[in-house]
Amino acid sequence: MSQQDTENRVTELETKIAHMETVVNDLSDMIKSQWDRIDVLERRNKLMSEDVKRMGDYMRTSPEDDAPPPHY
């Protein structure tokens, strides 16, 4: 293998590595963005679950509990 062939192969490998580094960085950014979105959705889900539980508790109250006070 000649010196020129070796240099061409090294250059080609360096180019591929640079491209792969870019792809890895892009994927890493995408994963971070997705985790951030998951965190937001988990918080929203927790809040909605609490709201649904409160609504369920409210719906289980007896009609007497909702009666107006005696002074009405």
N, CA, C and O atoms as CSV, one atom per row, in Angstrom:
chain,resi,resn,atom,element,x,y,z
A,1,MET,N,N,0.839,-1.173,0.000
A,1,MET,CA,C,0.000,0.000,0.000
A,1,MET,C,C,0.884,1.235,0.000
A,1,MET,O,O,1.819,1.352,0.792
A,2,SER,N,N,0.574,2.140,-0.889
A,2,SER,CA,C,1.411,3.329,-1.027
A,2,SER,C,C,1.056,4.363,0.040
A,2,SER,O,O,0.025,4.278,0.708
A,3,GLN,N,N,1.934,5.321,0.169
A,3,GLN,CA,C,1.738,6.412,1.130
A,3,GLN,C,C,0.458,7.188,0.795
A,3,GLN,O,O,-0.297,7.571,1.689
A,4,GLN,N,N,0.229,7.413,-0.493
A,4,GLN,CA,C,-0.964,8.148,-0.931
A,4,GLN,C,C,-2.240,7.374,-0.569
A,4,GLN,O,O,-3.219,7.974,-0.125
A,5,ASP,N,N,-2.235,6.060,-0.755
A,5,ASP,CA,C,-3.392,5.237,-0.409
A,5,ASP,C,C,-3.669,5.307,1.098
A,5,ASP,O,O,-4.816,5.412,1.531
A,6,THR,N,N,-2.600,5.246,1.876
A,6,THR,CA,C,-2.744,5.319,3.329
A,6,THR,C,C,-3.315,6.671,3.742
A,6,THR,O,O,-4.207,6.741,4.588
A,7,GLU,N,N,-2.810,7.726,3.154
A,7,GLU,CA,C,-3.310,9.069,3.464
A,7,GLU,C,C,-4.784,9.210,3.074
A,7,GLU,O,O,-5.570,9.815,3.802
A,8,ASN,N,N,-5.148,8.650,1.923
A,8,ASN,CA,C,-6.547,8.708,1.487
A,8,ASN,C,C,-7.462,7.945,2.450
A,8,ASN,O,O,-8.557,8.404,2.776
A,9,ARG,N,N,-7.005,6.792,2.893
A,9,ARG,CA,C,-7.801,6.000,3.840
A,9,ARG,C,C,-7.948,6.729,5.178
A,9,ARG,O,O,-9.027,6.737,5.769
A,10,VAL,N,N,-6.871,7.334,5.646
A,10,VAL,CA,C,-6.924,8.079,6.912
A,10,VAL,C,C,-7.868,9.268,6.766
A,10,VAL,O,O,-8.676,9.534,7.656
A,11,THR,N,N,-7.768,9.970,5.666
A,11,THR,CA,C,-8.653,11.116,5.428
A,11,THR,C,C,-10.112,10.668,5.385
A,11,THR,O,O,-10.986,11.320,5.955
A,12,GLU,N,N,-10.364,9.560,4.710
A,12,GLU,CA,C,-11.720,9.030,4.624
A,12,GLU,C,C,-12.239,8.634,6.012
A,12,GLU,O,O,-13.392,8.904,6.350
A,13,LEU,N,N,-11.391,8.001,6.800
A,13,LEU,CA,C,-11.781,7.625,8.168
A,13,LEU,C,C,-12.043,8.852,9.040
A,13,LEU,O,O,-12.998,8.869,9.817
A,14,GLU,N,N,-11.213,9.858,8.916
A,14,GLU,CA,C,-11.412,11.082,9.682
A,14,GLU,C,C,-12.736,11.754,9.297
A,14,GLU,O,O,-13.450,12.271,10.157
A,15,THR,N,N,-13.053,11.741,8.008
A,15,THR,CA,C,-14.308,12.318,7.534
A,15,THR,C,C,-15.494,11.552,8.099
A,15,THR,O,O,-16.465,12.153,8.558
A,16,LYS,N,N,-15.417,10.240,8.068
A,16,LYS,CA,C,-16.495,9.413,8.611
A,16,LYS,C,C,-16.661,9.643,10.116
A,16,LYS,O,O,-17.782,9.730,10.617
A,17,ILE,N,N,-15.553,9.739,10.820
A,17,ILE,CA,C,-15.609,9.974,12.261
A,17,ILE,C,C,-16.239,11.340,12.566
A,17,ILE,O,O,-17.055,11.464,13.479
A,18,ALA,N,N,-15.859,12.342,11.804
A,18,ALA,CA,C,-16.435,13.677,12.004
A,18,ALA,C,C,-17.946,13.640,11.763
A,18,ALA,O,O,-18.715,14.239,12.515
A,19,HIS,N,N,-18.358,12.945,10.726
A,19,HIS,CA,C,-19.789,12.825,10.437
A,19,HIS,C,C,-20.499,12.069,11.564
A,19,HIS,O,O,-21.584,12.465,11.990
A,20,MET,N,N,-19.901,11.009,12.033
A,20,MET,CA,C,-20.496,10.222,13.119
A,20,MET,C,C,-20.592,11.048,14.410
A,20,MET,O,O,-21.567,10.917,15.150
A,21,GLU,N,N,-19.608,11.884,14.682
A,21,GLU,CA,C,-19.667,12.754,15.858
A,21,GLU,C,C,-20.843,13.715,15.748
A,21,GLU,O,O,-21.536,13.972,16.732
A,22,THR,N,N,-21.067,14.243,14.556
A,22,THR,CA,C,-22.201,15.137,14.338
A,22,THR,C,C,-23.516,14.400,14.583
A,22,THR,O,O,-24.414,14.920,15.244
A,23,VAL,N,N,-23.618,13.206,14.053
A,23,VAL,CA,C,-24.839,12.412,14.229
A,23,VAL,C,C,-25.059,12.096,15.708
A,23,VAL,O,O,-26.182,12.202,16.200
A,24,VAL,N,N,-24.009,11.714,16.412
A,24,VAL,CA,C,-24.125,11.404,17.842
A,24,VAL,C,C,-24.572,12.635,18.617
A,24,VAL,O,O,-25.438,12.532,19.486
A,25,ASN,N,N,-24.005,13.787,18.322
A,25,ASN,CA,C,-24.405,15.019,19.001
A,25,ASN,C,C,-25.861,15.367,18.703
A,25,ASN,O,O,-26.598,15.774,19.601
A,26,ASP,N,N,-26.278,15.210,17.449
A,26,ASP,CA,C,-27.672,15.474,17.085
A,26,ASP,C,C,-28.610,14.535,17.832
A,26,ASP,O,O,-29.644,14.966,18.344
A,27,LEU,N,N,-28.258,13.263,17.896
A,27,LEU,CA,C,-29.086,12.291,18.616
A,27,LEU,C,C,-29.131,12.602,20.109
A,27,LEU,O,O,-30.177,12.475,20.745
A,28,SER,N,N,-28.013,13.003,20.651
A,28,SER,CA,C,-27.968,13.366,22.068
A,28,SER,C,C,-28.884,14.549,22.352
A,28,SER,O,O,-29.616,14.543,23.341
A,29,ASP,N,N,-28.849,15.560,21.495
A,29,ASP,CA,C,-29.734,16.711,21.657
A,29,ASP,C,C,-31.201,16.299,21.555
A,29,ASP,O,O,-32.045,16.776,22.314
A,30,MET,N,N,-31.489,15.417,20.617
A,30,MET,CA,C,-32.857,14.951,20.435
A,30,MET,C,C,-33.338,14.185,21.669
A,30,MET,O,O,-34.471,14.363,22.114
A,31,ILE,N,N,-32.488,13.349,22.206
A,31,ILE,CA,C,-32.849,12.581,23.397
A,31,ILE,C,C,-33.104,13.510,24.577
A,31,ILE,O,O,-34.061,13.315,25.326
A,32,LYS,N,N,-32.254,14.519,24.745
A,32,LYS,CA,C,-32.464,15.465,25.840
A,32,LYS,C,C,-33.791,16.188,25.669
A,32,LYS,O,O,-34.535,16.364,26.634
A,33,SER,N,N,-34.088,16.604,24.453
A,33,SER,CA,C,-35.357,17.277,24.179
A,33,SER,C,C,-36.538,16.365,24.504
A,33,SER,O,O,-37.531,16.813,25.078
A,34,GLN,N,N,-36.434,15.104,24.145
A,34,GLN,CA,C,-37.513,14.160,24.423
A,34,GLN,C,C,-37.674,13.946,25.929
A,34,GLN,O,O,-38.801,13.872,26.418
A,35,TRP,N,N,-36.588,13.846,26.659
A,35,TRP,CA,C,-36.681,13.683,28.118
A,35,TRP,C,C,-37.307,14.911,28.760
A,35,TRP,O,O,-38.105,14.790,29.689
A,36,ASP,N,N,-36.948,16.094,28.268
A,36,ASP,CA,C,-37.565,17.316,28.788
A,36,ASP,C,C,-39.070,17.289,28.544
A,36,ASP,O,O,-39.852,17.645,29.425
A,37,ARG,N,N,-39.467,16.870,27.361
A,37,ARG,CA,C,-40.894,16.781,27.026
A,37,ARG,C,C,-41.588,15.734,27.897
A,37,ARG,O,O,-42.710,15.956,28.353
A,38,ILE,N,N,-40.937,14.609,28.128
A,38,ILE,CA,C,-41.500,13.572,28.988
A,38,ILE,C,C,-41.711,14.113,30.400
A,38,ILE,O,O,-42.741,13.841,31.018
A,39,ASP,N,N,-40.752,14.872,30.913
A,39,ASP,CA,C,-40.891,15.461,32.246
A,39,ASP,C,C,-42.115,16.367,32.308
A,39,ASP,O,O,-42.884,16.307,33.268
A,40,VAL,N,N,-42.299,17.203,31.294
A,40,VAL,CA,C,-43.465,18.097,31.256
A,40,VAL,C,C,-44.752,17.279,31.232
A,40,VAL,O,O,-45.694,17.570,31.970
A,41,LEU,N,N,-44.787,16.264,30.386
A,41,LEU,CA,C,-45.994,15.447,30.264
A,41,LEU,C,C,-46.288,14.680,31.549
A,41,LEU,O,O,-47.450,14.518,31.919
A,42,GLU,N,N,-45.246,14.207,32.232
A,42,GLU,CA,C,-45.451,13.507,33.503
A,42,GLU,C,C,-46.038,14.457,34.547
A,42,GLU,O,O,-46.931,14.073,35.302
A,43,ARG,N,N,-45.539,15.700,34.592
A,43,ARG,CA,C,-46.095,16.679,35.539
A,43,ARG,C,C,-47.553,16.983,35.216
A,43,ARG,O,O,-48.391,17.050,36.115
A,44,ARG,N,N,-47.854,17.164,33.939
A,44,ARG,CA,C,-49.242,17.421,33.545
A,44,ARG,C,C,-50.141,16.234,33.881
A,44,ARG,O,O,-51.266,16.408,34.351
A,45,ASN,N,N,-49.638,15.037,33.639
A,45,ASN,CA,C,-50.405,13.835,33.933
A,45,ASN,C,C,-50.699,13.744,35.426
A,45,ASN,O,O,-51.806,13.380,35.822
A,46,LYS,N,N,-49.717,14.070,36.251
A,46,LYS,CA,C,-49.917,14.027,37.702
A,46,LYS,C,C,-50.976,15.039,38.122
A,46,LYS,O,O,-51.849,14.729,38.933
A,47,LEU,N,N,-50.899,16.258,37.567
A,47,LEU,CA,C,-51.891,17.284,37.902
A,47,LEU,C,C,-53.292,16.866,37.458
A,47,LEU,O,O,-54.259,17.048,38.198
A,48,MET,N,N,-53.402,16.309,36.257
A,48,MET,CA,C,-54.712,15.865,35.780
A,48,MET,C,C,-55.248,14.711,36.619
A,48,MET,O,O,-56.448,14.643,36.883
A,49,SER,N,N,-54.373,13.805,37.038
A,49,SER,CA,C,-54.797,12.697,37.891
A,49,SER,C,C,-55.340,13.216,39.212
A,49,SER,O,O,-56.345,12.719,39.720
A,50,GLU,N,N,-54.664,14.224,39.766
A,50,GLU,CA,C,-55.143,14.820,41.011
A,50,GLU,C,C,-56.491,15.502,40.799
A,50,GLU,O,O,-57.371,15.416,41.655
A,51,ASP,N,N,-56.656,16.180,39.662
A,51,ASP,CA,C,-57.934,16.827,39.352
A,51,ASP,C,C,-59.050,15.790,39.229
A,51,ASP,O,O,-60.143,15.986,39.761
A,52,VAL,N,N,-58.779,14.706,38.539
A,52,VAL,CA,C,-59.786,13.650,38.364
A,52,VAL,C,C,-60.153,13.060,39.720
A,52,VAL,O,O,-61.327,12.798,39.982
A,53,LYS,N,N,-59.166,12.848,40.581
A,53,LYS,CA,C,-59.446,12.305,41.912
A,53,LYS,C,C,-60.320,13.276,42.697
A,53,LYS,O,O,-61.280,12.858,43.344
A,54,ARG,N,N,-59.997,14.576,42.645
A,54,ARG,CA,C,-60.811,15.574,43.358
A,54,ARG,C,C,-62.236,15.596,42.807
A,54,ARG,O,O,-63.199,15.695,43.568
A,55,MET,N,N,-62.367,15.503,41.483
A,55,MET,CA,C,-63.712,15.490,40.891
A,55,MET,C,C,-64.471,14.242,41.331
A,55,MET,O,O,-65.666,14.312,41.620
A,56,GLY,N,N,-63.786,13.106,41.384
A,56,GLY,CA,C,-64.424,11.876,41.849
A,56,GLY,C,C,-64.864,11.996,43.294
A,56,GLY,O,O,-65.957,11.562,43.657
A,57,ASP,N,N,-64.009,12.588,44.120
A,57,ASP,CA,C,-64.375,12.797,45.517
A,57,ASP,C,C,-65.581,13.729,45.618
A,57,ASP,O,O,-66.481,13.502,46.426
A,58,TYR,N,N,-65.595,14.773,44.796
A,58,TYR,CA,C,-66.704,15.725,44.804
A,58,TYR,C,C,-68.002,15.037,44.376
A,58,TYR,O,O,-69.061,15.282,44.955
A,59,MET,N,N,-67.914,14.179,43.364
A,59,MET,CA,C,-69.112,13.502,42.857
A,59,MET,C,C,-69.661,12.498,43.870
A,59,MET,O,O,-70.842,12.155,43.819
A,60,ARG,N,N,-68.825,12.028,44.782
A,60,ARG,CA,C,-69.270,11.060,45.781
A,60,ARG,C,C,-69.935,11.730,46.989
A,60,ARG,O,O,-70.448,11.033,47.864
A,61,THR,N,N,-69.939,13.044,47.053
A,61,THR,CA,C,-70.572,13.704,48.188
A,61,THR,C,C,-72.082,13.535,48.083
A,61,THR,O,O,-72.632,13.494,46.982
A,62,SER,N,N,-72.731,13.441,49.195
A,62,SER,CA,C,-74.185,13.247,49.195
A,62,SER,C,C,-74.885,14.576,48.903
A,62,SER,O,O,-74.317,15.639,49.154
A,63,PRO,N,N,-76.105,14.526,48.378
A,63,PRO,CA,C,-76.831,15.765,48.071
A,63,PRO,C,C,-77.050,16.628,49.319
A,63,PRO,O,O,-77.121,17.853,49.220
A,64,GLU,N,N,-77.154,16.001,50.475
A,64,GLU,CA,C,-77.349,16.768,51.705
A,64,GLU,C,C,-76.152,17.671,51.974
A,64,GLU,O,O,-76.294,18.757,52.536
A,65,ASP,N,N,-74.983,17.213,51.571
A,65,ASP,CA,C,-73.783,18.027,51.776
A,65,ASP,C,C,-73.816,19.289,50.913
A,65,ASP,O,O,-73.180,20.289,51.245
A,66,ASP,N,N,-74.554,19.241,49.812
A,66,ASP,CA,C,-74.640,20.382,48.908
A,66,ASP,C,C,-75.843,21.271,49.190
A,66,ASP,O,O,-76.040,22.277,48.510
A,67,ALA,N,N,-76.651,20.910,50.187
A,67,ALA,CA,C,-77.836,21.701,50.495
A,67,ALA,C,C,-77.442,23.077,50.990
A,67,ALA,O,O,-76.412,23.229,51.647
A,68,PRO,N,N,-78.249,24.084,50.684
A,68,PRO,CA,C,-77.920,25.420,51.160
A,68,PRO,C,C,-78.020,25.507,52.686
A,68,PRO,O,O,-78.754,24.733,53.300
A,69,PRO,N,N,-77.312,26.413,53.280
A,69,PRO,CA,C,-77.386,26.558,54.737
A,69,PRO,C,C,-78.805,26.938,55.169
A,69,PRO,O,O,-79.591,27.439,54.366
A,70,PRO,N,N,-79.125,26.696,56.440
A,70,PRO,CA,C,-80.499,26.939,56.919
A,70,PRO,C,C,-80.970,28.390,56.800
A,70,PRO,O,O,-82.175,28.630,56.722
A,71,HIS,N,N,-80.076,29.338,56.784
A,71,HIS,CA,C,-80.517,30.731,56.736
A,71,HIS,C,C,-81.006,31.170,55.359
A,71,HIS,O,O,-81.443,32.311,55.207
A,72,TYR,N,N,-80.946,30.289,54.341
A,72,TYR,CA,C,-81.457,30.638,53.010
A,72,TYR,C,C,-82.919,30.439,52.947
A,72,TYR,O,O,-83.531,30.680,51.907
